[in-house]
Structures are given as C-alpha cells and as structure tokens.
Amino acid sequence: MSQHHADSAAPTAAPTAVPAVLPAQAGPAVRASGADWWREAVIYQVYPRSFADANGDGMGDLAGIRARLPHLRDLGVDAVWLSPFYASPQADAGYDVADYRAVDPMFGDLHDADGLLREAHALGLRVIVDLVPNHSSDQHEWFKRALAEGPGSPSRERYHFRPGRGESGELPPNDWESVFGGPAWTRTADGEWYLHLFAPEQPDFNWEHPAVHDEFRSVLRFWLDMGVDGFRIDVAHGLVKAPGLPDVGGAGQVKLLGNESTPYFDQEGVHEIYRSWRRVLDEYDGARVFVAEAWTPTVERTAHYVRPDELHQAFNFQYLSTDWSAPALREVIDRTLAAMRPVGAPATWVLSNHDVTRHTTRFGNPPGLGTQLRTPGDPALGLRRARAATLLMLGLPGSAYLYQGEELGLPDVVDLPDEVRQDPSYFRAAGQDGFRDGCRVPLPWTREGSSYGFGSGGSWLPQPAEWGGLSVEAQTGVDGSTLEFYRAALAQRRAQPALGAGTEVTWLDAPEGVLALRRESAGGRPVVVTAHTGSAPVTLASPGEALLSSGDTLPVADAAGNVVLAPDTTVWWLG
C-alpha cells in the first residue's frame, strides 16, 4: 500500500485532450424545483467520515461538509444525501444508532446540523438524511433497558428476544444468518437470544410493537421540523419479519440478498409502515421526499415501494450491478422503466455508493465478479468505461445518484492494509466480502498536504500517493479532467429539456455493442444518446450535432455523414 505523501503522481483520471463538449446555454444553474423536483434531480451522496474534516481530528464532520458545499453547487447537483451522523458507538460506521435525535460528537452537534441545512438551502441545495429503522445500536436506551429488565419484560418486546433451541437453549432460535456473517442471533447472559440481521451491536426492532411505530413517526417530525428535505431509508426492505420467524432452510443466505425472497426481507407488512410515514411527510410543505434502499429480487418488487401513497424513489440496484454490456444494459433499462410506469414513479439510476466497489474499478475488472472487489483491474479501461457509464446514466429518464469522489474519477483503494480496515463484515466469516473500506477513503481536495486537503490532522483511512493528482484542485479548470467532464454533463443535463424527467426512451437501430436511444421534450430539441460498449471503433450515420462525449474528443461527421464511435464511449447528440 502506497501511503499518502506530498509528492503526487500524475493523475490517471484526467485525460489531456481538449474537452469533448459544446458550451451549455448561458445563465445561472437552475436547480430542480417545484413539487416534482425529485423526478429529475441529481443527488450527491456524502459519506460524512470521508468528505471533509474541519477540526483536524482525521475524521470528517458536519462543519467540514458545510465548508465544502460550494463544490457541490459548482458541480451542479440538486441535492445532498448525508449518510448517518447520529450519536453512535460506530460499530458499523454510524448505522448503529444510539440516539436518533442527536449528532455524534465526532461529527459536531445539532447546531452544526442546523448550520449545514441553512447553508445548503442558501446555495440552492436540498438535503436528504439517512434514517435507520431496521435496527438500533445495542447502546440505545431501549435495548440497554431490555437487557437490564430481563426475560418477559415489556422492554424486550420492542426487539426480537427469543429462547434458544436445543436441550438447554444453547442453539439459536432459527437458522437465520447475519448479512455480515455468522448467525443472526446473539445469546445474552440470561440465556435468551436477540435478533440482529447485521452486526451483534445492531439489534433488530420488532415492528409489530406500536411503540416502535410511534417512535419513528416522532423522529421523522423532529428532523422535518429542523428543515431536512427528505430521508433515505436504510434497509427499507427489512423491518417486518415473517410471522413465527420461520427457518430459511439453508446456509449461504447472504447470496440470497436481492436475488430471492427470505422470511426477513421484503415482507408485505413494510408497505403499511411507509404509508403511515407518507402521511406524516405530507403534513409538511416544501415537497419533502422518501428514498428507499430496497434490495429486492426484481425491479418489479422494487416498484411496490414507490406506489403513489408510499415512498418517492427507490435505488435501482439491478442497474448498479449490471455489466458494461449493451444487451444487458438495455434489458435493465427497459425493465426498470416498465416497472416504474404503472406506479407513476421515476426511475432512479446509481453506479456507486458507500457499500460497493467504485464503478471506476469495477469496470476495469472482468465482468461477473460482483460489486465488492480486491483487484485494481485496468485503471485506464475502468475510468474510460466509468465516464461512459455515467454519461449514459445521466441521459436516462428519471433521477440519478452520484457518490462522493466519482466526479474525480477516484478508483477504489483495493490494497488497504488489513490492520486499518474497519468494515465489520471483514472480521466475520461467510458474510459480505467486507471490502467496503476501499470506497470510503477520504477525498483529496488539494495537490499537497498531510491528507490532500481533507483536514489538518491526517485521515482515518490512509490515502494513496496518487490522491493529490486526482484532487479537486488538480482537476479544476483542466480540459478533459473527470471533474470538468462531470460539471459539463450536469450543465448540459440542465440546459437540455429532453434530459432529466420522463418515463420513455425510443430505441434506435445501432451496430452490435452500441446502445442508441432518443429522448424528446416539447420544450427543446431531441437528444440522442449513444453508448458504445465494444472494444473496437464502429461507424454509423451521425445522429445529429455532437454535444458531449465521455471520451477525448467529439466525433466529427465525414463527407458521407458518418461518424466513428470510439470504444467504451458515450456521446450526447442534439437531434
């Protein structure tokens, strides 16, 4: 592992060619607005630990985020989604919440949260915060009280406590496995077991108990009163368990996540919870929204979460996990649009987040390796495909999510030393691969410094030596850099009425390995999107005036009106 230092290598994420883009329309950036802003919004995920550190303790914080909000305004996004910053022992990077109405001291306090909200709104940015309703921390007052009061106490009814199986209760109550590996049950000193579908420090709430419902409706109102614009719901497919907690009937259950039904995920009872939450949200003005993290077996099942009286958006994990292949991408795009159309919800598109290997690295590796990788692959190929995949995503109808650092072309840090890893699943057998730390390495803001501008006191995970060359400072104003490419793409997306909101694409005939689709709007010219996923150049009739390319240069038509598409390149064309 090459540690951070002041002498930075040349950036691999910044092509040196002239930027492949025509100027967007003049005028100030127009943020998505109105009651339906979320139908076309580009939303940027901030992982607070790793975005910016204001107090120099090596850990990102709310004041650091606030100071760097102008970067997001200049990037051209519409909203910011903040991963958890609540009071937490940090057994799972804040997804183990001890107090849903407090900010963890490592991130600041409620005054910092209020200041961040006000600053973001002043810059024209909306703010979505994470909500973790499937489980709490084992340090939550409810759970500590449940342990102290013992078996049969009313406090235990708010979680899933059960006697064990076997002659003396020495076996777990059923065969459920933790997503992080090992049994989903931990035995207490008094002999009972409690359920935790993730780490033992994250006991699952019992959503059959009315006090749990009341508590979370109160938590919603607390943050809505503070001014948040919405919530991203962690493990939205969880919460409700099948009656009787039946056995699954086999091992290796983590492989079923998002692929097959289980008695602890995607149960029908979750939808009544979200209907009750929607009624709370609709009491507030300002077009507040819910976003579901819902791992379901099919995109059709995902659509159930975004019916008109439930949530507004749901992450499209089927798209995230699709290989860089024209037939596979077309299939998932068609299925997504078809599934969302009957419920009137927008499609959402995402390529990276805090739980998966960055798509710059995934696309540099052979297909079929999953979403958590430990090999760097071909960095140049990965970046070329990642930029192409992003431009395709931003050309699709609906809303798009970006993960912090992808606008810099950051790769996953796959060679972190084992001793610095903090992903809890890394330390447990047979769970997720446990390599999520690689996408959580703190961002580089400047070419030099102990943590490349992240903060004055180093960084909680080591940064590679090449981070300085990939920094915001190094890429700003540099023709062809990934940062300027993202800025250009978001500016054009705002400038072209045909892009953004909508539910339809028109597929055009194209050579093998090429996707060609047309987007239309009554308010502007059509836009054609071509994405070439193959490995050799192809020729086709020019779809129009080349507007923006993910590659080095804009294609130019020859005398016969034909253009050559470079491999692993997406181009937007004005029709």
C-alpha positions as CSV (number, residue, x, y, z in Angstrom):
1,M,0.0,0.0,0.0
2,S,1.5,3.3,-1.0
3,Q,0.7,5.8,1.8
4,H,-0.1,9.5,1.3
5,H,2.8,12.0,0.8
6,A,3.2,15.4,-0.7
7,D,4.8,14.4,-4.0
8,S,1.8,13.4,-6.0
9,A,1.9,11.2,-9.1
10,A,0.4,12.4,-12.4
11,P,-3.4,11.9,-12.3
12,T,-4.6,8.8,-14.2
13,A,-8.1,10.2,-14.1
14,A,-7.5,13.4,-16.2
15,P,-7.3,12.9,-20.0
16,T,-5.2,15.6,-21.5
17,A,-7.2,16.1,-24.7
18,V,-9.4,19.1,-25.4
19,P,-12.7,18.7,-23.6
20,A,-15.3,16.9,-25.7
21,V,-18.1,19.3,-25.0
22,L,-20.0,22.2,-26.6
23,P,-20.9,25.1,-24.3
24,A,-24.1,24.8,-22.3
25,Q,-26.7,27.6,-22.5
26,A,-25.6,30.8,-20.8
27,G,-27.1,31.8,-17.5
28,P,-27.1,30.6,-13.9
29,A,-27.5,27.0,-12.9
30,V,-31.2,26.2,-12.4
31,R,-31.8,23.7,-9.6
32,A,-34.6,21.2,-9.8
33,S,-37.6,23.0,-8.3
34,G,-41.3,22.6,-7.7
35,A,-43.3,19.8,-6.2
36,D,-41.8,17.2,-8.6
37,W,-38.1,18.3,-8.2
38,W,-37.2,14.7,-7.2
39,R,-38.3,13.2,-10.5
40,E,-35.2,14.5,-12.3
41,A,-32.9,15.5,-9.5
42,V,-29.2,14.6,-9.5
43,I,-28.4,13.7,-5.8
44,Y,-24.9,13.5,-4.4
45,Q,-24.1,11.1,-1.6
46,V,-21.9,12.5,1.2
47,Y,-20.2,9.9,3.5
48,P,-19.5,12.3,6.4
49,R,-16.5,10.4,7.7
50,S,-14.7,10.9,4.5
51,F,-15.8,14.1,2.9
52,A,-14.0,16.9,4.8
53,D,-12.6,17.4,8.3
54,A,-12.9,20.8,9.8
55,N,-11.5,20.2,13.3
56,G,-8.3,18.3,12.3
57,D,-9.0,15.0,14.1
58,G,-8.7,12.9,11.0
59,M,-12.5,12.2,10.8
60,G,-14.9,14.1,8.5
61,D,-17.6,16.2,10.2
62,L,-20.6,18.4,9.5
63,A,-18.6,21.6,9.7
64,G,-16.3,20.2,7.0
65,I,-19.2,19.3,4.8
66,R,-20.7,22.8,5.2
67,A,-17.4,24.4,4.2
68,R,-17.2,22.3,1.0
69,L,-20.8,22.8,-0.1
70,P,-19.8,25.3,-2.8
71,H,-18.0,22.4,-4.5
72,L,-21.4,20.7,-4.9
73,R,-23.1,23.8,-6.0
74,D,-20.4,24.3,-8.7
75,L,-20.6,20.6,-9.7
76,G,-24.3,21.2,-10.5
77,V,-26.1,18.7,-8.3
78,D,-29.6,19.4,-6.9
79,A,-29.5,17.7,-3.5
80,V,-27.1,16.2,-1.0
81,W,-27.8,12.9,0.8
82,L,-25.9,12.6,4.1
83,S,-25.1,9.1,5.4
84,P,-25.7,8.8,9.2
85,F,-24.2,11.4,11.6
86,Y,-26.4,10.4,14.6
87,A,-25.0,9.5,18.0
88,S,-23.5,6.1,17.6
89,P,-20.8,3.8,19.0
90,Q,-19.7,3.4,15.4
91,A,-19.8,-0.4,15.3
92,D,-21.0,-0.1,11.7
93,A,-19.9,3.5,10.7
94,G,-22.9,5.1,12.2
95,Y,-25.6,2.6,11.0
96,D,-25.8,1.6,14.6
97,V,-27.8,4.5,16.1
98,A,-27.9,5.1,19.8
99,D,-29.9,8.4,19.7
100,Y,-31.9,9.4,16.6
101,R,-32.2,13.0,17.8
102,A,-28.6,13.7,18.5
103,V,-25.5,14.3,16.4
104,D,-22.5,12.2,17.3
105,P,-19.8,14.4,18.8
106,M,-17.2,13.2,16.2
107,F,-19.4,15.0,13.6
108,G,-20.4,18.0,15.7
109,D,-23.7,18.8,17.3
110,L,-27.3,19.9,16.4
111,H,-26.1,23.5,15.9
112,D,-23.7,22.2,13.2
113,A,-26.6,20.3,11.6
114,D,-28.8,23.4,11.6
115,G,-26.0,25.5,10.1
116,L,-25.3,22.9,7.4
117,L,-29.0,22.8,6.4
118,R,-29.2,26.6,6.3
119,E,-26.1,26.9,4.2
120,A,-27.2,24.2,1.8
121,H,-30.5,25.8,1.3
122,A,-28.9,29.2,0.7
123,L,-26.8,27.6,-2.0
124,G,-29.9,26.1,-3.7
125,L,-29.2,22.6,-2.5
126,R,-31.7,20.3,-0.8
127,V,-30.6,17.9,2.0
128,I,-31.7,14.3,2.5
129,V,-30.6,12.5,5.6
130,D,-30.3,8.8,6.4
131,L,-32.8,7.0,8.6
132,V,-32.0,3.6,10.1
133,P,-35.3,2.0,11.1
134,N,-34.5,-1.8,10.9
135,H,-32.2,-1.8,13.9
136,S,-30.7,0.4,16.6
137,S,-27.4,0.3,18.4
138,D,-27.0,-2.1,21.4
139,Q,-26.3,1.2,23.3
140,H,-29.7,2.6,22.5
141,E,-31.6,3.3,25.8
142,W,-34.4,0.9,24.8
143,F,-32.0,-2.0,24.3
144,K,-30.0,-1.4,27.4
145,R,-33.2,-1.3,29.4
146,A,-34.3,-4.6,27.7
147,L,-31.1,-6.3,28.8
148,A,-31.3,-5.0,32.3
149,E,-35.0,-5.9,32.9
150,G,-34.6,-9.5,31.7
151,P,-36.8,-12.1,30.1
152,G,-40.5,-11.4,29.9
153,S,-40.1,-7.7,30.4
154,P,-42.2,-5.3,28.3
155,S,-38.9,-3.6,27.1
156,R,-37.9,-6.8,25.4
157,E,-41.0,-6.7,23.2
158,R,-39.5,-3.8,21.3
159,Y,-36.8,-6.1,19.9
160,H,-36.8,-9.8,18.9
161,F,-35.8,-11.7,22.0
162,R,-36.4,-15.5,21.9
163,P,-35.5,-18.6,23.9
164,G,-33.0,-20.8,22.1
165,R,-33.4,-24.3,20.7
166,G,-31.7,-27.5,22.0
167,E,-31.9,-29.2,25.3
168,S,-30.8,-26.1,27.3
169,G,-31.5,-23.4,24.7
170,E,-27.9,-23.4,23.5
171,L,-28.9,-23.2,19.8
172,P,-30.2,-20.0,18.0
173,P,-34.0,-19.8,17.7
174,N,-33.8,-20.3,13.9
175,D,-31.3,-20.7,11.1
176,W,-31.2,-17.0,10.0
177,E,-27.7,-15.7,9.1
178,S,-26.4,-12.2,9.5
179,V,-25.6,-10.2,6.4
180,F,-22.2,-9.6,8.0
181,G,-21.6,-13.3,8.5
182,G,-22.4,-15.9,11.2
183,P,-25.7,-16.4,13.0
184,A,-28.2,-13.6,13.1
185,W,-28.7,-14.3,16.8
186,T,-26.6,-13.5,19.9
187,R,-27.2,-15.1,23.3
188,T,-27.5,-12.9,26.4
189,A,-26.2,-13.6,29.8
190,D,-29.7,-14.7,31.0
191,G,-29.9,-17.3,28.2
192,E,-32.3,-15.6,25.8
193,W,-31.2,-14.7,22.2
194,Y,-31.8,-11.5,20.3
195,L,-32.0,-11.0,16.5
196,H,-29.5,-8.9,14.6
197,L,-29.6,-9.2,10.8
198,F,-26.4,-7.2,10.7
199,A,-23.7,-6.9,13.5
200,P,-24.4,-8.1,17.0
201,E,-24.2,-4.4,18.0
202,Q,-27.3,-3.8,15.8
203,P,-30.4,-5.5,17.3
204,D,-33.4,-5.5,15.1
205,F,-36.5,-3.6,16.2
206,N,-39.8,-5.5,16.5
207,W,-42.1,-3.6,14.2
208,E,-45.1,-5.4,15.5
209,H,-44.8,-3.2,18.6
210,P,-46.8,0.1,18.5
211,A,-44.1,1.9,20.5
212,V,-41.6,1.4,17.6
213,H,-44.1,3.0,15.1
214,D,-44.7,5.9,17.4
215,E,-41.0,6.5,18.0
216,F,-40.1,6.7,14.3
217,R,-43.0,8.9,13.4
218,S,-41.7,11.2,16.2
219,V,-38.1,11.0,14.8
220,L,-39.4,11.9,11.3
221,R,-41.1,15.1,12.7
222,F,-38.0,16.1,14.7
223,W,-35.8,16.3,11.5
224,L,-38.6,17.6,9.3
225,D,-39.1,20.4,11.8
226,M,-35.3,21.1,11.5
227,G,-35.8,21.6,7.8
228,V,-34.5,18.4,6.1
229,D,-35.9,17.8,2.6
230,G,-36.2,14.1,2.9
231,F,-35.0,10.7,4.2
232,R,-33.1,7.9,2.6
233,I,-34.4,4.8,4.4
234,D,-31.7,2.3,5.2
235,V,-32.6,-1.4,4.7
236,A,-36.1,-0.3,3.6
237,H,-36.8,-3.9,2.6
238,G,-36.2,-5.0,6.3
239,L,-38.2,-4.0,9.4
240,V,-41.0,-6.6,9.1
241,K,-40.3,-10.3,9.6
242,A,-42.5,-13.3,8.6
243,P,-44.8,-14.5,11.4
244,G,-43.2,-17.1,13.5
245,L,-39.7,-16.3,12.3
246,P,-39.5,-19.5,10.1
247,D,-36.3,-21.1,9.1
248,V,-34.8,-20.3,5.7
249,G,-33.7,-23.9,5.3
250,G,-30.0,-23.5,4.2
251,A,-26.7,-21.7,4.6
252,G,-25.1,-19.0,2.4
253,Q,-28.1,-16.7,2.9
254,V,-26.2,-13.5,2.1
255,K,-26.2,-14.7,-1.6
256,L,-30.0,-14.5,-1.5
257,L,-29.9,-10.8,-0.7
258,G,-31.6,-9.0,-3.6
259,N,-31.9,-12.3,-5.5
260,E,-34.5,-14.4,-3.8
261,S,-37.2,-14.0,-1.1
262,T,-36.4,-14.6,2.5
263,P,-38.6,-14.5,5.6
264,Y,-36.8,-11.4,7.0
265,F,-36.7,-9.1,3.9
266,D,-39.2,-7.6,1.5
267,Q,-42.3,-8.7,3.5
268,E,-45.6,-7.1,2.6
269,G,-46.1,-5.6,6.0
270,V,-43.4,-2.9,5.3
271,H,-45.8,-1.1,2.9
272,E,-48.3,-0.1,5.6
273,I,-45.4,1.4,7.6
274,Y,-44.4,3.5,4.7
275,R,-48.0,4.6,4.0
276,S,-48.2,5.9,7.6
277,W,-44.8,7.7,7.1
278,R,-46.0,9.2,3.9
279,R,-49.0,10.7,5.8
280,V,-46.5,12.4,8.2
281,L,-44.4,13.7,5.4
282,D,-47.3,15.1,3.5
283,E,-48.1,17.3,6.5
284,Y,-45.1,19.4,5.6
285,D,-44.7,21.8,2.7
286,G,-41.6,22.0,0.5
287,A,-42.0,18.8,-1.4
288,R,-40.1,16.5,1.1
289,V,-39.3,13.0,-0.1
290,F,-38.5,9.4,0.9
291,V,-35.9,7.3,-0.9
292,A,-35.8,3.5,-0.3
293,E,-32.7,1.4,-0.1
294,A,-34.6,-1.7,-1.0
295,W,-32.7,-4.8,-2.1
296,T,-35.4,-6.9,-3.8
297,P,-35.3,-9.9,-6.1
298,T,-36.7,-8.0,-9.1
299,V,-37.2,-4.4,-10.1
300,E,-40.9,-5.2,-10.2
301,R,-40.8,-5.8,-6.5
302,T,-38.8,-2.6,-6.0
303,A,-41.7,-0.7,-7.7
304,H,-44.0,-1.8,-4.8
305,Y,-42.1,0.6,-2.6
306,V,-42.8,3.7,-4.8
307,R,-46.6,3.4,-5.2
308,P,-48.3,6.8,-5.0
309,D,-49.1,6.6,-1.3
310,E,-45.7,5.2,-0.2
311,L,-42.2,6.3,-1.0
312,H,-41.0,8.6,-3.8
313,Q,-37.8,6.8,-5.1
314,A,-36.1,3.5,-4.7
315,F,-32.5,2.8,-5.6
316,N,-32.1,0.7,-8.7
317,F,-29.6,-1.9,-7.6
318,Q,-30.3,-4.0,-10.6
319,Y,-28.8,-1.3,-12.7
320,L,-25.8,-0.8,-10.4
321,S,-24.9,-4.5,-10.7
322,T,-25.3,-4.7,-14.5
323,D,-22.1,-5.4,-16.5
324,W,-20.8,-2.9,-19.2
325,S,-22.7,-4.7,-21.9
326,A,-25.2,-3.2,-24.4
327,P,-27.7,-6.1,-24.3
328,A,-27.6,-6.3,-20.5
329,L,-27.9,-2.5,-20.0
330,R,-30.8,-2.3,-22.5
331,E,-32.7,-5.1,-20.7
332,V,-32.3,-3.5,-17.2
333,I,-33.3,0.0,-18.6
334,D,-36.4,-1.4,-20.3
335,R,-37.4,-3.5,-17.2
336,T,-36.9,-0.5,-14.9
337,L,-38.9,1.9,-17.0
338,A,-41.7,-0.7,-17.5
339,A,-41.8,-1.5,-13.7
340,M,-42.0,2.2,-12.6
341,R,-44.5,3.3,-15.2
342,P,-47.6,1.7,-13.7
343,V,-47.0,3.2,-10.2
344,G,-46.1,6.6,-11.6
345,A,-42.7,6.8,-10.0
346,P,-39.5,8.0,-11.6
347,A,-36.7,5.6,-12.4
348,T,-33.5,6.1,-10.3
349,W,-30.1,5.3,-11.5
350,V,-26.9,4.8,-9.5
351,L,-23.5,3.3,-10.2
352,S,-21.6,3.7,-6.9
353,N,-22.2,4.1,-3.2
354,H,-20.6,3.5,0.2
355,D,-21.3,-0.2,0.1
356,V,-19.8,-1.3,-3.2
357,T,-16.5,-1.0,-5.1
358,R,-16.4,2.2,-7.1
359,H,-17.5,1.7,-10.6
360,T,-14.2,3.1,-12.0
361,T,-12.6,-0.1,-10.5
362,R,-15.5,-2.5,-11.2
363,F,-15.5,-1.7,-14.9
364,G,-11.7,-2.2,-15.1
365,N,-12.1,-5.8,-14.0
366,P,-13.6,-8.7,-15.9
367,P,-17.4,-9.0,-15.7
368,G,-19.2,-11.2,-13.2
369,L,-17.0,-10.6,-10.2
370,G,-19.8,-8.9,-8.1
371,T,-19.8,-5.5,-6.5
372,Q,-17.0,-5.9,-3.9
373,L,-13.6,-6.4,-5.5
374,R,-10.0,-6.5,-4.2
375,T,-8.2,-6.2,-7.6
376,P,-7.5,-2.9,-9.3
377,G,-8.1,-4.3,-12.8
378,D,-7.1,-2.0,-15.7
379,P,-7.3,1.6,-14.3
380,A,-7.4,3.3,-17.7
381,L,-10.1,1.0,-19.1
382,G,-12.1,1.3,-15.9
383,L,-12.0,5.1,-16.0
384,R,-13.0,5.2,-19.7
385,R,-15.9,2.9,-19.1
386,A,-16.9,4.7,-15.9
387,R,-17.1,8.0,-17.6
388,A,-19.1,6.4,-20.4
389,A,-21.5,4.7,-18.0
390,T,-22.0,8.0,-16.1
391,L,-23.0,9.8,-19.3
392,L,-25.4,7.1,-20.2
393,M,-26.9,7.2,-16.8
394,L,-27.3,10.9,-16.8
395,G,-29.1,10.6,-20.2
396,L,-31.8,8.3,-18.9
397,P,-35.2,9.5,-17.8
398,G,-35.6,10.0,-14.1
399,S,-33.3,10.8,-11.2
400,A,-29.6,10.0,-10.8
401,Y,-27.3,9.5,-7.7
402,L,-23.6,10.2,-7.6
403,Y,-21.3,9.0,-4.9
404,Q,-18.7,11.4,-3.5
405,G,-15.4,11.3,-5.3
406,E,-16.7,9.7,-8.5
407,E,-16.6,13.2,-10.1
408,L,-12.8,13.0,-9.6
409,G,-12.6,9.5,-11.2
410,L,-11.4,8.1,-7.9
411,P,-10.6,4.3,-8.0
412,D,-11.3,2.0,-5.1
413,V,-8.4,1.6,-2.8
414,V,-8.1,-2.1,-3.0
415,D,-4.8,-2.5,-1.2
416,L,-5.6,-1.2,2.2
417,P,-3.6,-3.0,4.9
418,D,-5.7,-5.4,6.9
419,E,-4.8,-3.6,10.1
420,V,-6.6,-0.4,9.1
421,R,-9.8,-1.9,7.9
422,Q,-13.0,-1.1,9.8
423,D,-15.8,-2.8,7.9
424,P,-17.4,-5.1,10.4
425,S,-18.2,-7.7,7.8
426,Y,-14.4,-8.1,7.1
427,F,-14.0,-9.6,10.6
428,R,-16.9,-12.1,10.3
429,A,-16.8,-15.2,8.3
430,A,-19.3,-16.0,5.4
431,G,-20.9,-12.6,5.3
432,Q,-20.4,-9.8,2.8
433,D,-16.9,-9.7,1.5
434,G,-16.0,-6.9,3.9
435,F,-14.1,-4.7,1.5
436,R,-16.2,-1.6,1.7
437,D,-13.4,0.5,3.2
438,G,-11.9,0.9,-0.2
439,C,-14.6,3.2,-1.4
440,R,-14.7,5.1,1.9
441,V,-11.1,6.5,1.8
442,P,-11.3,10.3,2.5
443,L,-11.4,12.6,-0.5
444,P,-8.5,14.6,-1.9
445,W,-9.2,18.4,-2.2
446,T,-5.7,19.7,-2.8
447,R,-2.5,18.5,-4.5
448,E,-0.4,18.5,-1.3
449,G,-0.8,18.3,2.4
450,S,-0.9,15.6,5.0
451,S,-4.3,14.4,3.8
452,Y,-4.6,16.3,0.5
453,G,-6.8,19.0,1.9
454,F,-9.2,16.6,3.7
455,G,-8.1,18.1,7.1
456,S,-5.1,19.2,9.0
457,G,-4.7,16.0,11.1
458,G,-4.4,13.2,8.6
459,S,-7.2,10.9,7.6
460,W,-8.9,7.9,9.3
461,L,-8.0,5.7,6.4
462,P,-4.7,6.0,4.5
463,Q,-4.9,7.8,1.2
464,P,-2.8,6.6,-1.8
465,A,0.1,8.7,-3.0
466,E,-1.7,9.4,-6.3
467,W,-4.6,11.1,-4.5
468,G,-3.1,14.6,-4.9
469,G,-3.1,14.3,-8.6
470,L,-6.7,13.4,-8.6
471,S,-7.8,16.2,-6.2
472,V,-10.3,18.9,-6.8
473,E,-7.5,21.4,-7.0
474,A,-5.6,19.4,-9.6
475,Q,-8.6,18.9,-11.9
476,T,-10.4,22.2,-11.6
477,G,-10.1,24.1,-14.9
478,V,-8.2,21.3,-16.6
479,D,-9.6,20.4,-20.1
480,G,-10.7,16.8,-20.2
481,S,-10.4,16.1,-16.5
482,T,-13.1,13.9,-15.0
483,L,-14.2,16.8,-12.7
484,E,-14.7,19.1,-15.7
485,F,-16.4,16.3,-17.6
486,Y,-19.0,15.9,-14.7
487,R,-19.5,19.6,-14.5
488,A,-20.1,19.8,-18.2
489,A,-22.5,16.8,-18.2
490,L,-24.6,18.2,-15.4
491,A,-24.7,21.7,-17.0
492,Q,-25.9,20.1,-20.3
493,R,-28.5,18.0,-18.5
494,R,-30.0,21.2,-17.0
495,A,-29.7,23.0,-20.3
496,Q,-31.5,20.4,-22.4
497,P,-35.2,20.0,-21.7
498,A,-35.2,16.5,-23.2
499,L,-33.0,15.2,-20.5
500,G,-33.9,14.5,-16.9
501,A,-37.6,13.8,-16.1
502,G,-39.6,11.5,-18.1
503,T,-40.6,7.8,-18.4
504,E,-39.8,7.0,-22.0
505,V,-36.9,6.3,-24.4
506,T,-37.0,5.5,-28.1
507,W,-34.5,2.9,-29.1
508,L,-32.7,3.4,-32.4
509,D,-31.1,0.9,-34.6
510,A,-27.4,0.7,-33.9
511,P,-24.4,-1.6,-34.5
512,E,-23.7,-4.6,-32.2
513,G,-22.4,-3.4,-28.9
514,V,-23.9,0.1,-29.2
515,L,-26.9,1.5,-27.4
516,A,-28.7,4.3,-29.2
517,L,-31.7,6.0,-27.6
518,R,-33.7,9.2,-28.2
519,R,-35.0,11.5,-25.5
520,E,-37.7,14.1,-26.5
521,S,-39.4,17.0,-24.9
522,A,-41.9,19.5,-26.0
523,G,-39.7,22.3,-24.7
524,G,-36.5,21.7,-26.7
525,R,-34.6,19.7,-29.3
526,P,-34.4,15.9,-29.1
527,V,-31.2,14.4,-27.6
528,V,-29.8,11.1,-28.8
529,V,-27.6,9.1,-26.5
530,T,-25.1,6.6,-28.0
531,A,-23.1,4.3,-25.7
532,H,-20.5,2.0,-27.3
533,T,-19.7,-0.9,-25.0
534,G,-17.5,-2.7,-27.5
535,S,-13.7,-2.9,-27.9
536,A,-13.3,-1.6,-31.5
537,P,-14.4,1.6,-33.2
538,V,-17.7,1.4,-35.1
539,T,-19.2,3.6,-37.8
540,L,-22.7,4.8,-38.1
541,A,-24.8,7.6,-39.6
542,S,-24.4,10.8,-37.5
543,P,-27.4,11.1,-35.1
544,G,-27.1,14.9,-35.1
545,E,-24.8,17.6,-33.7
546,A,-22.3,16.1,-31.2
547,L,-22.9,17.8,-27.8
548,L,-20.8,16.0,-25.3
549,S,-18.5,12.9,-25.2
550,S,-17.2,10.9,-22.4
551,G,-14.0,10.4,-24.5
552,D,-11.2,12.6,-25.5
553,T,-12.9,14.4,-28.5
554,L,-16.2,15.0,-30.1
555,P,-16.9,12.8,-33.1
556,V,-16.9,14.6,-36.5
557,A,-19.0,13.5,-39.4
558,D,-17.3,12.7,-42.7
559,A,-18.5,13.8,-46.2
560,A,-21.0,11.0,-46.2
561,G,-22.5,12.0,-42.9
562,N,-21.0,9.1,-40.9
563,V,-19.2,9.2,-37.6
564,V,-16.9,6.9,-35.8
565,L,-17.7,5.9,-32.2
566,A,-14.7,5.1,-30.1
567,P,-14.8,2.0,-27.9
568,D,-16.2,2.4,-24.3
569,T,-17.5,5.9,-25.1
570,T,-20.9,7.6,-24.7
571,V,-21.9,10.6,-26.7
572,W,-24.9,13.0,-26.4
573,W,-26.2,14.4,-29.7
574,L,-28.7,17.2,-30.5
575,G,-31.2,15.8,-32.9
